Amino acid sequence: MNRHDPAAGSAPPFEPSGAEPSRVAAIGPGAPVLAFDVGGTDIKSALFTAEGTALGLRRTPTPVVAGDRTAAVIDALEALADNLRATYADVVPQSVGLVVPGIVDATAGVGVIATNMGWRNAPLRDLAAARLGLPVAFEHDVSAASWAERMLGGARGYDDAVVLVIGTGIAGALLIGGVPYTAAGYAGEIGHSPIADGPLCVCGARGCLEAVASAGAIARRYFEATGIEPQGAKDVIARAMTGDAAAAEIWNSALDALTLSLAQLTAVFAPQAIVIGGGLSRAGGALFDELRTRLRERLSFHRIPKLVAAELSGNAGLLGAALRGRELA
């Protein structure tokens, strides 16, 4: 497939710009490495030094083109890398860490499918390596985030763990024996595990966890029930706590759905810990205390996992990219 096919659309020349995200944790000593976390909305990028600190950390809008965004993304990565190398000429990267959304075959270096990026079977690792002139470690964004949590964050000390990111959607990753389990990119789709017969999910299936219990679903369901547009899931939770019957029902059903999914994971996988991140994790005790109580009530002889808050916020994917990139240096 010609990844520069004009039919895929074209973008104006990419100019690195954008705001600096929140500061990231240091990753410790090692080889300097370029790190990129590509999302449908923005690309996080940084150059990590030999001491493990991030230079030039920024969030830049992902180029938008019609159809397949592969070529535009590779152009953007080259521009960002050139900018970082020129700005910090005394730090010479030895490798690159690149993480992307969708179904990812990390071993083959292929973005199998990402609906928000328009690609299918895109050889992203090889394209990036050829353009940047460095070896590229390539991985799924949530799998990379789980590795960062394992090495630097909430999953430290747990060989068998689930990392669950609950935001607009729900994404997950599995760590077994301290190693990510990916099944060629198809493992960890916890958000699309069935917990009911409905509603219809954006993926085309019915009753997916994401369609009931993601932050996006909670806000959407409240609007559908009341005609009132809330300021996100946090607003719905606050309304539930102050006696709003519709909000309480929606929040309760979301907690039930999450409990069922965590109970299934516990019964089948028996993780030592479930590390929860994403916007919904900021609900604090309203989420964690309720899930702990409901999970204990739901299960019997099972080993109840510890429910732990993720520690690396929205930068976990970038940190995971840097850690994976260093493995090639």
N, C-alpha and C positions, 0 to 999 in steps of 0.2 A: 504494500500500500504506500502510495506517495504521500507522505505527511505534509508536503508543501503544496498539495493540490489546491489550485485557486478556488475550487468548489467549496473547500473548507472555510472560506472567508479570509479576510485579511484584516490586519490591525495596523494602526499608525505606528511609527517607530516608538519603541518602548523606552521611556526615560525613567530611571529609578527615582522614586520620590516616596512620600508617605510619612506617616507618623511613627515615632518610636513606640513599640509596645511596652508593657510593664517590664521592669528589669527581670532578667533570668538568673537562675542559680549558676554558679560556676560548675564546670564538669570535671575539674581536677586536671592534673598535668598530663600531657601527651602531645601528639603531633598537632600542629595547626590544621584546621579543617574548615571548609565552607559548608554551611548548613542552610537548607531550604525546606520550608514547610508550605506546600502549595495547597491552597483551598479554592473553592469556587468563587469566593469573594476577594480574598487577598493572599499574598505570598509573604510569609515571614522569612527574613534572611539575616544572616550574621556571619562574621568571620571569627572563629574561636581560636584564641592564642594558645601557645604551648603551655601557658599557666591555666588555661581553661576558662578564661573570661571572654565574654562576647563583645566584639567590636562592630560598630555600624549597624546595630540592631534596628530593624525597621519593619514596618508593615506597609506593603505596596499593593494597590489594587491589581487583581489578576486581570490580564488582558481579556477583553470580551470580543469574540468574533462569532460569526454564524457557524454552527456545526462544530466540527472537531477543533479543539483549542490546542492540540499538541504543538504545532509549529509556533504559535504565539507564545506558549509557555516556555518552550526551549529558547526562543529569542529573549524573553524576559529574564530567564536564568543567566544567559550570557551577559546581558546588560548589567544585571545586579552583581555578578561575579567580577566583571571588568571594573565596575565602580569600587567595589570593596578592595580589589587588588591595587588599584591606583591610589586609593585613599590611605591604605595601610601597607605601603610597599615593603616595609621592613618585616612584615609577617607573611611568610610564603606558605600557602596551604599545600598540603600533601595529598589531600583527597577531598571528596565531597559526600555529604549525606543529603539525600533527597527523599522526601516522603510526600505522598499524594493520597487523595481520597478514592473511594470506589472499591471494586474488587481488584486486588493486586497480587500478582504472582511474583513475589520478591526473588525467588530463585532464578526465574527466567528473565527478570528485569522488565516485566511487561505490565502495563496498566490494562487489565483485562476489559473492564468496563467502568465508566464513571458517567452517569447520566448528566451530571451538572457540568462536566467538562467536555462531553461530546465524543470522547474517544472510545475505541474498541481495539483491543490487542495492540496498543501503542507501545513500541519498544523504547520506552522512556529512558531507561538506564543507559542503553547504548547511544541514544541520541545525545543525551546530556554529556556522557563521557567524551564523545567525539567533539562536541562543541566547546567543552570546558578544558579539554586536554588533561584530565585527571581521572583516576579511578573513582567510580560512583557507587556508593552503597544505597540501595533502593528498597523502600519498604512502604507499607500501608501507614497512614498517618496515626491511626489509633494504636496499631501494634507498636509503632515507634514510641508513642506517648506512654504506653504501658511499660516499655523497657526503661524509659526515663524514670517513671515512678518506681520501678523495681530497683534501679541503681541509686536514685537520688531522692525519691519522694515517699509517698504513703505506702508503697508495696515493699519497702526495704525490710528484709528479714523474713519474707514469705516466699517460699519456693512455689507453692501452688496458690494462685490468686486469680481473681477476675478484676479487670479494670473496666468500669462502666462509666461512660460519659453521657450524661443526661442533659441535653440542651434542646435546640430546636428539633432535633431528632434524638435517637438513642444509638450509640455505637459501643462496641465492647471488644475486649481482647482477653485471651487466656494465657496464663503462664503455668506451665506444667514442669515440675522439677527445675524451676528457675529459668526455663527456656520458653519463649513464645511458641504457642501452637497455632499454626495458621492454615494448614490444609490447603495450600496453594491459593490462599486468600479468601477462602469461603468460611473459615471458622470465625467465631466471635460475633456473628450477626444476631446478637441478643435482641436488638431492637425489632428484628423481624421474626422473632420466635412467637408462635401463636399462643395467646392467653384467653381468647374468646372467639365467638363466631362473627364478631363485627367490632368496630366499623371497618369500612374499606380503607386500606392503607395506600399511600402513594405508590408503593412498590407493586400494587396490583393484587396482593393477597388480602385476606380478611382477618381481623382480630389480632394484628401485630401489636406487640407491646408499645411500640413507638406511636401507634395511632391512638392510644389511650392515655399513656403516662409520660410522654415527653413534655417538656415545657411548652413547646409549640402546640401540642394537642390539648393540653390543659387550658390554655388561653382560647384556643379555637372552640373547644367544646362549651366553654362558658359563654362565649358570644352567641353560639348557636342556640343555647338554652335560654338566654335572657335578652338578646339583642343589644346588650351593653358590651362595648369593646374594652376589655381590661388592659392595663399596662403590663402585660406579660403574666406568666404563671405566678410570680411573686405577689402580684395584686390579687389573683384569685385565692391564693393561700391566705392572705391577710383578710379577705372578705369571709373566707370560711371560718376563721378564728373569731370573727365578730358576729357570727350568727346568720350569715347569708346562706339560706338553705340550698340554693343551686350550687354555690361555690363549695359548700361542705360535701354535697353529693359527688361532685366531680373530683374533688381532692381525695375523698375517701375511696372512690373507685380507682383512681390512679395509684394510691397506696396499695390497694388490694392486688392490682395487676402487677405492680413491682414486687410485692411479696410473693406472689405465685411464681414469677419468673426466677427470683432468687432462691425460692424453695426447690424449684426444678434443678437449678444449677447445683445446689447443695446436695441434693439426692444423687445426682448423676456424677458430679465432678468432685464434690467434697473439698472445696477450696478452703485454705486456712483463713483467707481474708477476701473481702470484696471491697475494692477501692472505688469510691464514687466521686466523680468530678463533673464538670459542666455547670451550667447556670443553676440548675435545680439543686445542686449540692449546697448552694448558699442559703437554702432554707433551714439549714442547721438542724436543731432538735426536732422541728416539725417534720422533717424527713427521717433523720437517722434514728431518733428515739422511737418513732412509730414503726419503722421497718424492723428494728430490733425486737420490739414487743410482738409484732404480728408474725415475724419469722419464728420466734420461739413457740408461739401458739399453734402455728401451722405444722411444725415438724415434731418428731418424737425422739427416736434414738439417734438421730443424725448428729454429726458434729456441726455445731452452729458456727458459721464463719464470723470473724470479727468484721464489723462494718466500719470502714476507715475513710476519712475524707482525703481526696487527692490533694497533693501539696504544691503541684507545679503549675496550676492554673492553665491558662490558654497557651503557655509556652512549652508544654510538655512535648508536643510533636517536634518542635525545633530542637529541643535538647536531645530527644531521641535520635533525630537525624544526625546531630553532631557526634553522639556516642557511636552510632553505627558507622559513620564515616571514618572515625578514628580506627576502627577495626581493620580498615584497608591500608592504613598508612604504614 
